[in-house]
């Protein structure tokens, strides 16, 4: 049996499952990433510079997926469930499976609208959701 990764969104407590993304299409843009940040101090009279590490900057994780349903009504319910469950400006923890036993937990927030592909939806709808990683501590 082959491994199928899951993409789960938890409340900021890391325990309460808020949403499970289904049918995510590869690639996951922005993951894996650590996006390091540092300050470089140099002057024109000396050679070299001093590097002061600052940690990691925020970055975007972009998930592209498909919502599937039996008919238009059921699909519309799924679309509104996605929009009404994954709220903007709310702290979440996104878990991304690396293997059947390991995963990454990343603190994220949705800061922009969920992009619904302009399609003639009947039983499927493509979407893109952008989550800002390392956006809260």
Secondary structure by P-SEA (a helix, b strand, c coil): cbbbbbbbbbccccccccccccccccccccccccbbbbbbbbcccccbbbbbbccccbbbbbbbbbbbcccaaaaaaaaaaaaacccccbbbbbbbbccccbbbbbbbbbccccccccccccccccbbbbbbccccc
